[in-house]
Amino acid sequence: MNQVEGLRSKVLLYAKDHPDAIHPIDIERVKNKDWFLKRYLIEYKNDEKMAETALLYSLNTFKTDGLHELNATYFPAEFYAMGNFIGFGRSKKDLAVMGVIGRCAPNVSNMSEEMFELALKFFKYIFMKYYLEVDGEPAVVYGILSGMGMHNVDMEFDKQVIAFVNAHAPDSKVTFLLIDLGWIVKFAINLLINLLNENLRNKIRFADWSHVEEWVALDQMPKYVGGTNEGFRRIPDGVKSGKCLPHLQHIPEEEWDAVVQQNGECILEGLKESGLNSLPDRNTKESVQQVRDSLKKQLGKDKINATDDEVKVRSRDFIIEKFLAATNNSVNETVKMILKGLDYAKTLKILHYGESHYPSEFYATGAIHNVNKSRAGQPVVTVCFSCIRPFKSMSAEMLSLMHNYFLQRLKIALFEGKEKNFHIVIDFNGTKKENIEFKLRSRERGSDSLFNRTFGPINYYVPGFPDKIHLLGVNSTIETEMNALIKTYKPEFQKRILFTTHKELDKVIALSELPVNVGGQRKKLNRLPKNIKSGKCLKHLEKIPAKDWKTFTNTSIDCINEGMKEANVNSTDTFLNTACAVKRLKDSLSKHYEKDKDLKHIEKRNADFLLERYLVATNNSEAEALKWVIKAIDYGKNMQVMTHNELDYPSEFFATGAVHYVGKSRTGQPVISICFRCIRPFTHMSDAMLHLAHNYILQRCKTALFDAKEKNFHVVIDFTGTKAENIEFRLFEMATKHTNTFIPGTPEKIHILGIYKAVEILISPLLGAFKPDFKKRILFTTPEELNKVIALSELPASVGGERKKVGRLPKGFKSGKCHQHLNKIPTDDWQKLLDTNIDCIGDGVDLQLRD
């Protein structure tokens, strides 16, 4: 094993033993970039131990400082506007270039520690971005020192910078070109140079301006440093003043004013160059609020314009800020643009539909993927163009559905990325004539094609998004059409479109993050989300002709086969879920119960989400699922669980507070809470009373089950304060056995609180008898852990929650003595129930039970 492999093995072993110590991006570099390891070995003269120590120190620092998670919008516009660091241009040898402008360097040592640390982090971010872009190749850093004075020399800050570079840029291939070093700062600069390690000192070259073009062409340098490039903009899109960044609120406002005052000349240059009169978003909060108020006022007059959901989504601050930037902070123009976007979104219902609205056929092709992150932590959407086939032989409805599907995938990335923005990667490699479905106007149907239908709305309705559209493999067959289409877009959108290569793309998005079908290295990527069905089985897609699904599958079968191979599935029907098992189960149940007069009462049992759980539990065996569902329906019918509502149960049960149906989990799921100390034994009462209590608990759970639907629900059982008189598990056993036996996949979780030894001994045999699927849903927990799933403010005080005012008695309740259908229960039982539960009843209500 050579030294590089030895160092790699040691670092990867360390990463395995310390999974949170090294960022995944750096682990990939260790695995795949020999140069990255060689530099440390060369720097430490092949001393493997020292190289390993230094390398691990660098990797730990990169992770601890969160350098890979940073992006341009994290830092304030003030820093960019100064222009002292430039990541722009290419050298004469086509290598990355970085510039340092001495006269624009700030002095942050006389400011707060927070401002100092932020400035240092900014340098580290620029360094890391440049370091990744260079990717081990020789490069150039030029320093323009003309006009620099001692007020630009911050010895304390510069020492920290040099310490960082010394530690984390071993055996650097970078040439440092110092241009026009003046006598005023010469002594200070020489002091700083002596702090660099020997390797870095040897890379320094002194030159005057006349020699700059030997290294970097003037058109690769901005005008303000003496170059001729007029396209450079110091302030990236989406960047805001430090005063407006929530994560920088700990820095006093006066410090931002001091930064501007101290570096006013350079900042004014940067603003003028970016076409701005003031730092972006200094008044964003005020403008955003004005936009919100105007939208509320205008939509209040005409509710037809948009639904509440659409307004809520479209009015998120980061989106409003993009509109404001596009309109040069014009509130009126921003409101007009947003209203147009809302009307368009309402027409397509883009904001309403989730993943399960779209058919498995679309997901199966792999034409569009929402995958991991860019190197700056931004979401990425990939489009495999060779898997998009023309819709000329299909209905207009199918084309519209695919269009909405694409926009829905982009919407997910938009709201995941938020201020960070997102990337789109479109790979045209392998595209043939049959894939050419992106013309300006499709001659066959006289309407916009899928490509333009997707990107046209972004161009018109969503300014500032996405961060970049990376086009790969654009060949001569499609280049002319593509360029013609791009020219129709707004200039602001055009500049986001990049023709690129996989090598260049890897600097922005690691190829290990991208699926194989767009030239990435991520092989096993499940294309189909859970609960996705074939378009043939989706009721809301019945308007699409049945032949379209066959045509779509046939024209895309090669791409679908790729997805089947990745998922290790051999059957197309199984992969696409074209079997429509739920529909067949419904038909079978209708046939089985066609002569049953109570059929209308058990139709709820046929809810799709429930039938799907039976299919999952039986490994998609329709015959087994049907048997199981029939058993459950027959049991429910016998127990009358499906036919009774809460008013069929006595006020005595509600009054104890033993079972509550209030609140939601943090993900919006209903919650049933059970206070076990308020469940007393039924040993002195009739079996009829015990069975009624059992049905009462099932009724509460049934309500939660059908309220929750696909979301499922939670049960919280609190044993705190339970005494000997509560230890009677017949009711607990009956209720849990029912769920365990008849309703697979339900509830989401049963959270058990306050368990102690005596109860644990009694409950263990019962838990041991449950099915594995049900058993894994039972969690023994604490209030602190439970609070992470269900906020304690959502739970009643009887189970340790903080929700104090909970009405136990629903309107229209009556005592059990007054219910005719409960006449079979002995009158004495009602008094016994009250007597044994009087403390719990007294805790919860001031109302008296009425006969």
C-alpha positions, 0 to 999 in steps of 0.5 A: 500500500502506497502512502496516499492509500495508507493516509486515505485508509486511516482518514476513512477509518476515523470518519467511520468511528466519528461519523459527525466529525467530517463533512460528506463533501470532504469524505468524497474528496478523501475517497476520490482526490489523490492530490488532496492527500498528496499535498499533506504528505509533501508538506510534511515530507512524507511523515504519515503521522504528521500528515494524518494529524494535519489533514484531520485537523483541516477536515474537523475545522471545515466541519466545525466551522460549517464552511461547506454549509455556507452560501453567498446569501449568508453574508451581508451586502456590506462585505461584498460591496467593499470588493476587497475579495474577488472570486472572478475571471480566468488566468491566461492558462485558463485557471481560476483567479482570485483577487485581493484589493488592498485599498478596500480592505476593512479594519475590523479589529476595532469592532465587536468580536462578533463582527470580527468573527463574521469577517473571518468566516467570510474570508474562510468562505471565499477561500473554501469556494476558491479552493474547491473550484481550483480542485488541485490545479495551479492558480493565481491570486493577485493582490492590487496594493496601489492606494492601500494605506495603514488604515487598511492593515489589520494585523490581528485579522491578517494573522488569523487569515495567515494561520488559517491558510498555513494550516489548510493550504499545504503544498499550495500550487497557487502563485501570489502576485503582489502588484504595486506594493507602496512604501507606506505599507511595505514594512507591514506587508513584509511582516505578514509575508514572514508569517507565511510558511515556507512553501507559501512564501516561495509562491509570492511574486512582486510585480508592477501593473505593466506585468499583470497581463503576463498572468491575467488578461485585463478583460478578466479583471473588473474595471475598479481594479484597473481591468476592462471587464464591465460585467462584474457585479460585486453583490450577488443576487439575493444578498441583503444588508447585515441589518436585515439578516435574522441570523446576524441580529446579534450584531448591533445596528451601529456596527453596520453603519460603522462598516459603511462609514469606514469603507464608504468609498469602496462601498459606493463604487460597488453600489454604483457598479451594481446599479443600486442607490443603497445597500440592498434590502436595508428597508426590506422588512418595511417593503415586505410588510407593505407588500403583505398589507397591499396583497391582503387589501386587494385580495380581500376585495376579490376572493376569486384571485387566489385561495388562502393557501396560495396567498400564504405560500406566495407571500413568504418573505424570501419570495417577496424579496425576490420580487422587490429586487426584480422591481428595484424595490417598487412595492406597487410593481411587486404586488402586480407581479405577485397577483399575476403569479397567484392567478396563474398558480390558481389556474394550474392549482400548482400549490394545492397538489402533493406528490401523490396527485401525480402518477407512478408512470411520471416518476418511473421514467426518472425524467425529473428528480429532486435530489440532494444538495449543491456544494453550498447546500442548495436543493437540486432538481435534475432533468434527463431530457432523453427520457422526455418523449413528445406528447403529440400522440397523447391528449392535451390533458396528458401534456398539461398533467406532465407540465404541472408535475414538472412545476410541482417538483420545482415548487418543492425545491423552491420552498426547500431552498428558501433564501438559499435558492436551488439549482436545475441540471438538464442533461441532453446527452443521449437525446434523439429526434424523438425527444425533441419536445421543446420548440417555441410552438409545437407545430403539431398542437399549436401550443407551447411545448413541455419545455417552454411550458415549464420554464416560461412561467419561471421566467415570467412569474418567479424572478430570481429563481432558480440560482442556475440552470445547468445545461449539459450535452447540448449537441448540434441537433438541438443547439439552434432551437435551444438558443432561439428559445433562450433569447425569448426569455428575460435578460435576468433569467437568461443569465441564470442559464449556463452551458456547461460540462460535467467537470465544471458542474462538479465544482458546484454540485458534486457528481456523487449527488446526481443520479446516473441518468444525468451523468452523476455517480449516485446509483441506487436512487428510488424513483417512486415515493411512497403511496404513488399509484398508476394514473389508471388507478387515480380517480382525479385523472379519469379524464385522461384517455386510458390509451394515453397511459399505454402510449406513455409507458411504451414510449418511455419503457427504456427509461422505466426499465432503468428505474426498475433495475435500480429498484430491483423490480422485474415486473412493470405492473408491480413497479408502476402499481398498475394493478390497482389493488385498492380498486379491486379490493373495493370491488370485492368488498362491495360484492361480498357485502352487496346483500348487507343492509348495513353496507352504507355504515361500513363504507368508511372501512373502504377508505383507500388509505386503510386498504393500502395498509392492509396490502402493505401488511400482507406484502400486497397479497390481495387475497390475504388483505381481503380476508383481513378486511372482512374479519375487521369489518365483521368485528366492527359491525358486531361491536357497532363501532362504525355505527355509533358516534360520541353522543351515543356514549354516556357523560360519565365516560367523558367526565372522567377525562380518561380519554381525550381527543384534542391537539395535534402532533408537530406534523399535524397528526391527531392525538388521543391521550389516555390518563390511566389513573382515571381508568378504574377496574370494572370488577364490581360492574357488569361485563356490559359496562366493560364492553361499553367502555371498550367501545368508547375508547375504540370510538375515540380512536376511530374518529382520530383514524378517519380525521387523520386519513393518510397522516395517521394519528398518535396515542399518548398513555400516561401511567403517572399517579396510577395506584393499585386500584387502577391496575386492571388491564382487561380494558387496556388489553381489549382496546390494544388487541383490537388495533393489533389484530384488525387495523395494521399500520395504526396508530403512528405511535403509542407513547407510554409515559410514567411506567413503573415496575409494578405496571411494567411486570403486568404489561410485559406479557401483553406487549410480548403477544403483539404483532411485530408491526404493532410492537414497534409502534409502542414507545416508552418515553419521557415528557421531554422526548414526547415534546419533540413529537407532540408539543406539551402545549397540545396535551391536556394536563391530565397526561402531563401536558400544558393545555389546561382548559379542555372541555371534557363534555361534548354538546348534547351529552347525556348520562348513561341512565338516560340512553335507551340503548344502554338499558341493559346496563344495571342502574347500580353500575352508573353509581359505581362508575361515579363513586370510583372515579369521583376524584378524576371527575372533580379534577376536570369539570364543575358541571353536574351530570344531568339525568 
